[in-house]
């Protein structure tokens, strides 16, 4: 959900072409954005879009007044990109590991993905990677510029997520704004888990004040997501057990991995039957591999710890953010130790499904 684009020189094979597509892609996105008020005043704007923009405007106000998120230029404009994603991320991992390959940028630090505004460019880069890596290309509905572009109008609302159920729309805005509160270079799991915790906590608070229909729509959406995340989490754990077994030769690991992946697909088919054929996760399942599983894990790893920290700080968002900044200032190993101590039982059990 938060594809952070860097600028400058990087490690590995990043060249001028990559930065050029990053800059031109973002400039085109910014140029397509117009103030929400302009869209609402335009008679040509469809009534359904106007309703969603009105909801987004209320969500943005709520983010400031109730969640202590930044009151700045972001999410006061809207752009129709005429495509299904803001960017397309490329992730890669070895055949017997859930550790993502990383690429390093001066602003974003080292992250486990590369973002492209063109799907064709993303797939071309994916095809250029080592054949021994498992690679995944997936659409991302929104990304954060970490507040660096607020002087130019900030991050806009996009057609790629504006039609989401109201509760999910709120969560994605809260998530991206959270990246403007705290961001630590070279620690994707910390950054994404923090933003995910903010979106869950803020989203739950938003829904208590929303309409009954919005809560019902979101409940259906979220029940499916929880079930799917539980399945992918269990699959990751099974794969990790296989990969980490020092007594198991690689050929045996590959055989057991194949069996786990077959079971994953069978269990997903059973979920779809219970969902009356809902196919929202088909694309993930079709491309499922070590890279896609590892990318998803980054958004969940420390969520229970951040939720525990929120409780410790009296459920006060401003105090919570100050405490997170304190963690962010510590060395990575100390930071991770502190997070484990915040929610040791939940982390040991892999509990990443709480709202």
N, C-alpha and C positions, 0 to 999 in steps of 0.2 A: 503493500500500500504506500510506502514512503520511499520512493526512488530518489536518493539524494545525488545530485549531479555535481561533480567536482570540476575544477579548472586548474590548469597549470601542467607541470610534468608529472608523470606517473611511472610506476614500476611496470614490469612485464613489457608488453608490446604496444602500449598505448601511443598513438601517433597524433600528428596534427589533424588528420581527418576526423578522428573521434571527437576532439574538442570543437572542431568546426561544426559538426552536426549537433553537438550539445548546445552551442551558442545560438546557431541559426534556428534550431528547433524551439528553443525557449523564447527567442525573440518573436517567432511566428505565433507562438501561444499567447504571449503578452499582447501582441497586436490584435489578436482576435477577441480579446476581452473588452467588454464595455461595462460601465456601472450597472448594477442591478436595477437602479431606479430608471435608467434608460430603457432597459428591456421591459420593465413593467409599464412604462408609459407608451411603448411602441404598440400600435394597434395590430401590427403583423405578428406579434408574439403570441403563440398558441396559449389558450387559457390554461391548459394543463401545465405548461412550463411556467406560467405566471404563478400558479399555485405552489409549485415546487420552489420557486425563487422566494416567494413570501415565507415559506417554511424555513428556507435556508437563512433568510434575514433574521428571523426570530431565533434560530439556532445560534447564529453568530452573536447576537446580543446576549443570549443565555451564557455562552462561553465566557464572556467577560464578567457579567454580573454574578454568576453562580459558581463558576469554575476557576475564576481568577486567571484565565488564559489571556494572552496579550491582546490589548485593544489597539490594533494597528490597521494597516491598509489591506491585509489579507482577507480574502473571501467576501469582499464587498463588490466584486465584479464577476461577470460570467462570460465564458467563451464556449462556443460550439466548435469543436475541433473536426467534426465530420469524420471521426474515426472512433473505434471502440475502446481505445486506451490512450492515456496520456503519454506513456512510454512503454517500451517492451524491455524487460530485464533478461539478461543472460546469466545463468548460474551454472557452475560446473563442480564436480566432485569425483574422486577416484571410484573405481568399481567396487572396492571393499572398504569404503570409509564414508562417514557422514560429515566430513570436514570440507567446507567449501573452499575453493580456490579464491584468493582475494586479489583485488586491484587497488592501488593506492593513489589518492588524490590529496593535494594540499588542504583543501577546504573540508572535504568529507572524511579524510583519513583513509584507512584501509577498510574496504567493504567487500562483501562476498557476492557482488553482482556488478554488471555493467549495464547502464541504461541507454536505450536508443529511441529516438523519436520515430524512426522508421522500422516497421516490422521486418522488412526485407534486409535492412542493414543489420538488425539484431541476428537474424538467421544466418546471414553471411558470416558474421563474426563467430557464431556458434559452430558453423561448419569448419572454420579455420582452426579450431582448438584441437589439441592432441586427441587422437582416436581412442586413447586409453581412458579418457575422461567421460563420465556420464554428464550430458549437458541438457539443460532445459531452458526454453524460451517461454516467457509468460507475460500476459498483459497486466499493466499496473494502472489503476484508475486515477491515481493522484500521486504527486510527489511534493516534497517540501524543499524550498530554497533556504530554509533555516532562518528566515527573516532578512536575509541579505538583500532581497529585492523589494522590500517594502517601500523604499524610496521611489520605485518605478511603478507602483500600483499593487504590489504584493501578489501572493499566490491567488489565482482566481478559482471560483467555482467552475466546474466543467461538465459538459454533457456526458462524460464518461461515468459520472456517479450521481448526477442530479436526480435521476429517476429511481434511485434506491428507495426502499421503504424508509419512512421518516426516521425511525430509530437508527437505521444504518447510516443514513445521511448525516445525522447528528454525530454518530461515532467517528465517521471518517473526517469530519471537520475538526472534532476535538483531537483526534490522533495527530493530524498534520500540524495543528497549532501547538501541540505538546512538544513537537520537535523544535519549536522556536523558544521554548522555555529552557530546556536542557538538551545538550548534544555533546557527546564525548567522542573524540576521534578514536578510531581503531577499536570500537566496542559496539558492534552492530546489535548484539543480543541485549546489551544494556539499553541502548537507545530505543530499539523497537519494543522491548518489553515494557519500558516506562510509558511510551506512547500508547501501547495497547492497554495498559492499566488505566491510564487517563480516559481513554475512549470508553472502556467498560464502565468505570465508575461514573463518568459524566453521562454516558448514554442511559444508564439505569436511572439517574436522577432526572434527566430530561423526560423520560417516558412516564414517570410518576405524575408529570404535569401536562402530559399530552392527552390526546383523545383516546377513547376506548378502542376505536377502529385502528388507530396507529399502534396501540399496544398489541392488538390482536394480530395485525399484519406482521409486526416485528417478532412476535412470539413464534409464529410459524417459521419465519426466516431463521431465527436464532436456534430453534430446536434442531433444525436440519444441520446447521453449522456445528453445533455442539456434538451431535452424533458423528459427523464426519471427522471433526478434529479428534474425538476420542479414538476413532478407528486409525487415523494416521499416526497419532501419538503411540498407540499400542504397536503399530507396525514399525515405527522408528525404533522403539525399545527392543523389539525382537531382532531387527537388523543389527543394532548396536551390539547386542549380546553375541551375535555370530561374528561380527568383525573384530571384536575385542578378545576373542578366545585364542590365546597363544598356542594352544595344543591342536588347533584345527588347521589342517593344510588349506591352501587357497582354493584348490579344486573342490574340496568338500564345502568350503564357505560359499562358493558360487552356487553349488547345488542347493544348499539350504536357503540361500537368498532367493533363488528362483521359486522355491516352494512357498516362502513367505509372501512373495509378490503375487503368486497365484491365489493364495488365501485372501490377501488384501482385495483383489479384484472380485472374488466371490462374495466376500462380506459386503462390499460396496453394492453389488447387484441386489443383495438382500435388503439393504437400506433403501434402494430405489423402489423396490416393490412396496415397502411400507410407506414411501412418499408418493405413491400413485404415479410413479414414473418420472418424478422431478429429476431433471438432468443437469442441474446447475454445477455439479462437480465432475461431469464427464471429461472435460478438458484436462483437469488435474490428473485424473486417473489414467487417461490415455498417455500422458507424458511422464507419469510417476517413475521416479528413479532416485538415486541417492541425492542428486542435486536438488530436486524439487522438495524432497522430504527435509533436507537440511535447511533450505531457505525458509520453509514454514516454521521450523523449530525456533528460528531466531526471534520470531514474534511472540513466543510463548514462554521461553525459558525462565525468566525471572518475574513473571506476572504475579504469582502468589506472594513473592517477597515484597513487591511494591504495594500490593493490596494490604499486606500486613503493616507496612510502614505507614500507609494512609490511616489505618486504624490507630496505630500508635500515636500519630499526630492529631488525634481527636477528630478525624474526618474533616479537617480543615485544609482546603486545597493550597492556600498560600503557605502554610506551615509545611505541608507535604512537599511542595516544590523546593523550599529552602533545605529540607532534609535530603532531597534527591541531589541538589547542588553540592551538598556536603559530601555525599558519596562520590559524585562525579569528580571531585577534587582529589580523591585518594588514588593511590596506585591501583592498577587493575586487579592484582591479586588480593589486596586488602578490600577492595570494593566487592569482589565476588565472595570473599569470606563473610563480609557483613550481610550480604544478601542471603547467603545460606543460613545465617543465624536468625534472620528475620522470619523465615518460614521453612524450617528444616523438615517438618513432617510432610508438608505439601510438596516440597521440591523432591523429596525422596520418593514420594508416591507418583510423581509426574502429574500432579493435579494442576492442569492449566485450563480447565473448562469453566471456572467460576465466572459469573457475570461481572 
